[in-house]
Amino acid sequence: MDYLQRIFNFVSRIWDVISSLFQWLQDAYDWFVEFIIGFPDFFMKWIVDGAIDFFNWLPVPSFFQQAAGALQGIPREVIYFIEPFRVGEGLAIVMIAFLLRFIIRRIPIIG
């Protein structure tokens, strides 16, 4: 009977090792799936942070500062009449186009 108990203990230990191996494989698989799912978020965060740092590094062109000062000098009566034409949004689009042109000219291959 002692042999049966030893055999049972041996098989039990082998079973524990095999189950812990499968548990490790399951944990490794779960980690891999979480990595694959989380990698695009990490990569996009890295790209966006780099783009933000790049734009913060760029100096502000002088015509932006001049445009801000020029728009402050427009009388209220004139603003009342040009508001229906959405001149403010149009000027913002033009300024963004100038900024984009400024940035593209700084890229060595494209500009």
Secondary structure, 3 states (H helix, E strand, C coil): CHHHHHHHHHHHHHHHHHHHHHHHHHHHHHHHHHHHHHHHHHHHHHHHHHHHHHHHHCCCCHHHHHHHHHHHCCCHHHHHHHHHHCHHHHHHHHHHHHHHHHHHHHCCCCC
